[in-house]
Amino acid sequence: MTQKQLCARIDHGGVPPIGILIIATTSVQATTATAAAVTVPEVRGERPVKAQQILEAAGLKGEFKSANPGAVAGSIPNRGPGGGECVVATTDPAVGAKVAPGTVVTMTSSEPGSMAHPGHPC
């Protein structure tokens, strides 16, 4: 009896002949779910609240780190010391970096100024 005939006989409820050892094996395929990398989107020049919305839409988290000694820790900057609106100046990780979903992107902001007089930190 060939292996194919033996398997067909057993599959149809038959009993294997005496002296035939049946070894049942099960194959298990393990897979690891890994989330696809996310690209840090361009948010430089955006207002802080809009920048956070863009990051959240990409599956990331945004937080601000202020270089302004008068800023309240953890607050979202709005106006700079010169009265101008704050915009995102830098991100860490950098724009374009591939990161895991949920990564915190730390942003700094500044009050835009002219090229001759760069903006103040917010």
DRENGUMAR-193129 format. One record per residue: residue number from 1; y, z, x of N, C-alpha, C in turn. Coordinates in Angstrom, 3 decimals, padded with zeros to 6 digits. Atoms other than C-alpha are relative to their C-alpha. Layout:
% DRENGUMAR-193129
- NUM / Y / Z / X / Y / Z / X / Y / Z / X;
...
//
This chain:
% DRENGUMAR-193129
- 1 / -001.169 / 000.000 / 000.865 / 000.000 / 000.000 / 000.000 / 001.230 / 000.000 / 000.910;
- 2 / -001.221 / 000.079 / -000.805 / 003.359 / -000.983 / 001.437 / 000.982 / 001.079 / -000.454;
- 3 / -001.022 / -000.990 / 000.333 / 006.359 / 001.330 / 001.477 / 000.731 / -000.420 / -001.271;
- 4 / -000.699 / 000.500 / 001.177 / 008.052 / -000.872 / -001.111 / -000.831 / 000.231 / -001.261;
- 5 / 000.880 / -000.207 / 001.155 / 005.033 / -000.706 / -003.438 / -000.084 / 001.486 / -000.338;
- 6 / 000.092 / -001.440 / 000.216 / 004.773 / 003.065 / -002.956 / 001.263 / 000.517 / -000.677;
- 7 / -001.264 / -000.443 / 000.590 / 008.456 / 003.580 / -003.758 / 000.113 / -000.461 / -001.450;
- 8 / -000.054 / 000.521 / 001.365 / 008.203 / 001.360 / -006.849 / -000.910 / 000.824 / -000.904;
- 9 / 000.957 / -000.782 / 000.803 / 005.159 / 003.322 / -008.067 / 000.577 / 001.376 / -000.311;
- 10 / -000.571 / -001.338 / 000.207 / 006.938 / 006.669 / -007.591 / 001.218 / -000.076 / -000.912;
- 11 / -001.194 / 000.149 / 000.829 / 010.177 / 005.402 / -009.165 / -000.353 / -000.151 / -001.472;
- 12 / 000.411 / 000.199 / 001.388 / 008.252 / 004.513 / -012.323 / -000.876 / 001.138 / -000.514;
- 13 / 000.717 / -001.176 / 000.494 / 006.776 / 007.990 / -012.688 / -001.419 / 000.134 / 000.507;
- 14 / 001.354 / -000.070 / -000.536 / 003.602 / 007.334 / -010.745 / -000.152 / 001.130 / 001.000;
- 15 / 000.319 / -001.044 / -000.971 / 001.910 / 009.789 / -008.446 / -000.459 / -000.693 / 001.275;
- 16 / 000.428 / 000.632 / -001.243 / 001.519 / 008.914 / -004.789 / -001.473 / 000.288 / 000.267;
- 17 / 001.408 / -000.227 / -000.338 / -002.041 / 008.539 / -003.489 / -000.163 / 001.255 / 000.848;
- 18 / 000.311 / -001.191 / -000.798 / -003.677 / 011.585 / -001.916 / 000.100 / -000.365 / 001.472;
- 19 / -000.145 / 000.217 / -001.429 / -002.838 / 011.937 / 001.742 / 001.317 / -000.636 / 000.388;
- 20 / -001.307 / 000.590 / -000.294 / 000.585 / 010.316 / 001.449 / 001.023 / 001.125 / -000.026;
- 21 / -001.042 / -001.016 / -000.099 / 003.354 / 012.598 / 002.602 / 001.322 / -000.639 / -000.390;
- 22 / -001.283 / 000.505 / 000.462 / 006.599 / 012.066 / 000.775 / 001.085 / 000.903 / 000.571;
- 23 / -001.133 / -000.754 / -000.536 / 009.745 / 013.129 / 002.586 / 001.244 / -000.499 / -000.726;
- 24 / -001.208 / 000.361 / 000.737 / 012.794 / 013.181 / 000.388 / 001.205 / 000.286 / 000.886;
- 25 / -001.223 / -000.207 / -000.768 / 016.061 / 012.733 / 002.097 / 001.197 / -000.290 / -000.882;
- 26 / -001.248 / 000.227 / 000.711 / 019.551 / 012.889 / 000.799 / 001.068 / -000.239 / 001.049;
- 27 / -001.080 / 000.270 / -000.926 / 022.437 / 011.383 / 002.561 / 001.301 / 000.443 / -000.652;
- 28 / -001.273 / -000.497 / 000.497 / 025.791 / 013.071 / 002.153 / 001.093 / -000.580 / 000.878;
- 29 / -001.117 / 000.543 / -000.747 / 028.962 / 011.347 / 003.122 / 001.185 / 000.931 / -000.184;
- 30 / -001.144 / -000.904 / 000.057 / 031.723 / 013.766 / 003.973 / 001.263 / -000.781 / 000.293;
- 31 / -001.284 / 000.630 / -000.254 / 035.255 / 012.586 / 003.688 / 001.061 / 001.075 / 000.028;
- 32 / -001.110 / -000.925 / -000.081 / 038.390 / 014.384 / 004.602 / 001.212 / -000.677 / -000.605;
- 33 / -001.187 / 000.560 / 000.634 / 041.358 / 013.815 / 002.395 / 001.203 / 000.310 / 000.887;
- 34 / -001.207 / -000.189 / -000.797 / 044.356 / 013.296 / 004.583 / 001.126 / -000.764 / -000.678;
- 35 / -001.142 / 000.639 / 000.643 / 047.718 / 012.576 / 003.125 / 000.618 / -001.011 / 000.959;
- 36 / -000.640 / 001.034 / -000.808 / 049.414 / 009.460 / 004.332 / 001.314 / 000.529 / 000.556;
- 37 / -001.259 / -000.412 / -000.615 / 052.328 / 009.946 / 006.676 / 001.176 / -000.527 / -000.815;
- 38 / -001.222 / 000.352 / 000.702 / 055.809 / 009.808 / 005.197 / 001.056 / -000.319 / 001.056;
- 39 / -001.080 / 000.347 / -000.916 / 058.740 / 008.142 / 006.929 / 001.271 / 000.737 / -000.422;
- 40 / -001.255 / -000.692 / 000.296 / 061.909 / 010.247 / 007.170 / 001.038 / -001.069 / -000.352;
- 41 / -000.947 / 001.034 / 000.425 / 064.426 / 008.191 / 005.158 / 001.393 / 000.194 / 000.608;
- 42 / -001.384 / -000.055 / -000.486 / 067.983 / 007.396 / 006.204 / 000.839 / 000.806 / -000.984;
- 43 / -000.881 / -000.817 / 000.840 / 070.261 / 010.119 / 004.841 / 001.324 / 000.288 / 000.702;
- 44 / -001.260 / -000.237 / -000.717 / 073.002 / 010.173 / 007.491 / 001.128 / -000.712 / -000.741;
- 45 / -001.137 / 000.554 / 000.733 / 076.372 / 009.622 / 005.859 / -000.025 / 000.322 / -001.475;
- 46 / 000.108 / -000.375 / 001.421 / 075.111 / 010.848 / 002.482 / 000.584 / 001.398 / -000.211;
- 47 / -000.415 / -001.351 / 000.383 / 076.566 / 013.843 / 000.670 / -001.243 / 000.888 / -000.005;
- 48 / 001.156 / -000.888 / -000.142 / 074.309 / 016.897 / 001.132 / -000.954 / 000.045 / -001.192;
- 49 / 000.884 / -000.081 / 001.170 / 072.986 / 017.140 / -002.446 / -000.779 / -001.305 / -000.167;
- 50 / 000.663 / 001.310 / 000.105 / 072.219 / 013.392 / -002.544 / -001.064 / -000.134 / 001.090;
- 51 / 000.967 / 000.062 / -001.099 / 070.476 / 013.655 / 000.855 / -001.260 / 000.798 / -000.341;
- 52 / 001.173 / -000.792 / 000.395 / 068.224 / 016.421 / -000.470 / -000.813 / -000.729 / -001.062;
- 53 / 000.706 / 000.751 / 001.044 / 067.364 / 014.297 / -003.515 / -000.807 / -001.145 / 000.607;
- 54 / 000.700 / 001.105 / -000.658 / 066.436 / 011.357 / -001.267 / -001.237 / 000.522 / 000.732;
- 55 / 001.139 / -000.583 / -000.729 / 064.215 / 013.574 / 000.891 / -001.096 / 000.438 / -000.971;
- 56 / 000.987 / -000.458 / 000.991 / 062.509 / 015.123 / -002.148 / -000.742 / -001.182 / -000.620;
- 57 / 000.637 / 001.196 / 000.568 / 061.842 / 011.652 / -003.600 / -001.035 / -000.579 / 000.975;
- 58 / 000.941 / 000.487 / -001.021 / 060.079 / 010.816 / -000.307 / -001.128 / 001.000 / 000.259;
- 59 / 001.050 / -001.007 / -000.188 / 057.932 / 013.969 / -000.564 / 000.294 / 000.971 / 001.127;
- 60 / -000.406 / -000.906 / -001.080 / 059.894 / 015.968 / 002.016 / 000.917 / 001.087 / -000.538;
- 61 / -000.912 / -001.084 / 000.374 / 061.998 / 019.125 / 001.935 / 001.188 / -000.036 / 000.942;
- 62 / -001.202 / 000.012 / -000.823 / 065.570 / 019.338 / 003.178 / 000.630 / 001.370 / 000.084;
- 63 / -000.773 / -001.230 / -000.158 / 067.492 / 022.258 / 004.597 / 001.142 / -000.296 / 000.967;
- 64 / -001.166 / 000.207 / -000.849 / 070.843 / 022.559 / 006.308 / 000.119 / 001.091 / 001.044;
- 65 / -000.291 / -000.905 / -001.103 / 071.672 / 024.116 / 009.639 / 001.453 / -000.283 / 000.352;
- 66 / -001.423 / 000.217 / -000.212 / 075.387 / 024.618 / 010.062 / 000.426 / 000.378 / 001.398;
- 67 / -000.621 / -000.304 / -001.283 / 077.307 / 024.474 / 013.317 / 001.346 / 000.685 / -000.233;
- 68 / -001.267 / -000.640 / 000.352 / 080.288 / 025.960 / 011.463 / -000.231 / 001.503 / -000.089;
- 69 / 000.221 / -001.448 / 000.019 / 080.493 / 029.703 / 012.205 / 000.377 / 000.671 / -001.313;
- 70 / -000.404 / -000.587 / 001.276 / 082.120 / 030.315 / 008.810 / -000.942 / -000.332 / -001.149;
- 71 / 000.905 / 000.430 / 001.074 / 079.252 / 028.729 / 006.829 / -000.973 / 001.117 / -000.359;
- 72 / 000.987 / -000.968 / 000.484 / 076.919 / 030.859 / 004.724 / -001.394 / -000.573 / 000.264;
- 73 / 001.359 / 000.454 / -000.328 / 073.318 / 030.616 / 005.963 / -000.737 / -000.423 / -001.267;
- 74 / 000.803 / 000.501 / 001.112 / 071.122 / 028.527 / 003.655 / 000.801 / -000.695 / -001.079;
- 75 / -000.812 / 000.651 / 001.031 / 074.057 / 027.157 / 001.672 / 000.056 / -001.505 / 000.244;
- 76 / -000.154 / 001.448 / -000.109 / 074.604 / 023.486 / 000.971 / 001.486 / -000.266 / 000.223;
- 77 / -001.415 / 000.215 / -000.299 / 077.852 / 022.373 / 002.621 / 000.656 / -000.950 / -000.995;
- 78 / -000.740 / 000.823 / 000.938 / 080.516 / 020.873 / 000.389 / 001.262 / -000.553 / 000.648;
- 79 / -001.258 / 000.399 / -000.642 / 083.878 / 020.821 / 002.186 / 000.053 / 000.550 / 001.415;
- 80 / -000.160 / -000.428 / -001.387 / 084.684 / 021.008 / 005.864 / 001.258 / 000.820 / 000.183;
- 81 / -001.168 / -000.829 / -000.261 / 087.322 / 023.164 / 007.516 / 001.332 / -000.749 / -000.169;
- 82 / -001.215 / 000.792 / 000.206 / 089.830 / 020.301 / 007.230 / 000.197 / -000.401 / -001.448;
- 83 / -000.108 / 000.305 / 001.422 / 089.244 / 020.009 / 003.469 / -000.727 / -001.268 / -000.426;
- 84 / 000.724 / 001.224 / 000.343 / 087.232 / 016.767 / 003.678 / -001.407 / 000.287 / -000.494;
- 85 / 001.376 / -000.143 / 000.489 / 083.870 / 016.231 / 001.992 / -000.986 / -000.080 / 001.164;
- 86 / 001.032 / 000.005 / -001.037 / 080.855 / 016.992 / 004.168 / -001.013 / -001.105 / -000.267;
- 87 / 001.080 / 000.978 / 000.075 / 078.241 / 014.321 / 004.899 / -001.042 / 000.367 / 001.051;
- 88 / 001.072 / -000.272 / -000.954 / 074.903 / 014.488 / 006.709 / 000.301 / -000.742 / 001.299;
- 89 / -000.279 / 000.589 / -001.314 / 075.395 / 013.890 / 010.444 / -001.290 / -000.275 / 000.773;
- 90 / 001.243 / 000.155 / -000.758 / 071.912 / 014.404 / 011.935 / -001.177 / 000.530 / -000.804;
- 91 / 001.231 / -000.521 / 000.598 / 068.310 / 015.008 / 010.911 / -000.991 / 000.333 / 001.113;
- 92 / 001.092 / -000.351 / -000.910 / 065.399 / 016.676 / 012.684 / -001.205 / 000.343 / -000.861;
- 93 / 000.276 / 001.170 / -000.807 / 062.865 / 015.039 / 012.673 / 000.981 / -001.138 / -000.289;
- 94 / -000.939 / 001.111 / 000.078 / 064.867 / 011.883 / 013.263 / -000.360 / -000.978 / -001.114;
- 95 / 000.200 / 001.066 / 000.989 / 065.311 / 009.133 / 010.687 / -001.020 / -000.991 / 000.555;
- 96 / 001.025 / 000.955 / -000.410 / 062.296 / 006.805 / 010.824 / -001.264 / 000.635 / 000.544;
- 97 / 001.193 / -000.688 / -000.517 / 059.887 / 009.436 / 012.168 / -001.071 / 000.069 / -001.085;
- 98 / 001.130 / -000.145 / 000.925 / 056.409 / 009.581 / 010.555 / -000.416 / 001.469 / 000.016;
- 99 / 000.312 / -001.424 / 000.120 / 055.686 / 013.096 / 009.273 / -000.941 / 000.228 / -001.184;
- 100 / 000.877 / -000.363 / 001.111 / 053.280 / 014.865 / 006.924 / 000.835 / 000.269 / -001.256;
- 101 / -000.709 / -000.328 / 001.243 / 054.275 / 015.160 / 003.254 / 000.323 / 001.494 / -000.023;
- 102 / -000.396 / -001.399 / 000.085 / 056.144 / 018.408 / 002.612 / 000.716 / 000.522 / 001.237;
- 103 / -000.688 / -000.423 / -001.219 / 057.671 / 018.519 / 006.096 / 001.460 / 000.336 / -000.320;
- 104 / -001.406 / -000.373 / 000.163 / 061.040 / 020.282 / 006.260 / 000.841 / -000.822 / 000.971;
- 105 / -000.940 / 000.768 / -000.809 / 063.816 / 018.010 / 007.507 / 001.284 / 000.824 / 000.079;
- 106 / -001.208 / -000.791 / -000.204 / 066.660 / 020.023 / 009.006 / 001.173 / -000.943 / 000.230;
- 107 / -001.169 / 000.872 / -000.086 / 070.048 / 018.398 / 008.542 / 001.219 / 000.798 / 000.460;
- 108 / -001.315 / -000.560 / -000.282 / 073.463 / 019.104 / 010.017 / 000.992 / -000.905 / -000.700;
- 109 / -001.003 / 000.804 / 000.687 / 076.618 / 017.947 / 008.316 / 001.332 / 000.139 / 000.710;
- 110 / -001.336 / -000.048 / -000.576 / 080.138 / 017.168 / 009.344 / 000.996 / -000.563 / -000.996;
- 111 / -001.107 / 000.533 / 000.788 / 083.488 / 016.396 / 007.829 / 000.428 / -001.266 / 000.724;
- 112 / -000.328 / 001.240 / -000.702 / 084.116 / 012.738 / 008.623 / 001.436 / -000.008 / 000.519;
- 113 / -001.317 / 000.149 / -000.604 / 087.023 / 011.984 / 010.908 / 000.132 / -001.399 / 000.547;
- 114 / -000.163 / 001.317 / -000.594 / 088.401 / 008.991 / 012.684 / -000.817 / -000.059 / 001.285;
- 115 / 000.760 / 000.163 / -001.243 / 086.671 / 007.590 / 015.745 / 000.677 / 000.773 / 001.137;
- 116 / -000.733 / -000.704 / -001.051 / 089.394 / 009.132 / 017.919 / -000.134 / 001.516 / -000.147;
- 117 / 000.125 / -001.441 / 000.257 / 088.984 / 012.546 / 016.271 / -001.244 / 000.237 / -000.847;
- 118 / 001.245 / -000.178 / 000.748 / 085.324 / 013.121 / 015.329 / 000.101 / 001.169 / -000.986;
- 119 / -000.019 / -001.008 / 001.051 / 084.601 / 015.216 / 012.272 / -000.355 / 001.393 / 000.465;
- 120 / 000.318 / -001.397 / -000.259 / 084.381 / 018.965 / 012.215 / -001.344 / 000.337 / -000.619;
- 121 / 001.256 / -000.395 / 000.654 / 081.003 / 020.612 / 011.549 / 000.287 / 000.723 / -001.310;
- 122 / -000.153 / -000.663 / 001.302 / 080.608 / 021.802 / 007.955 / -000.819 / 001.278 / -000.039;
//
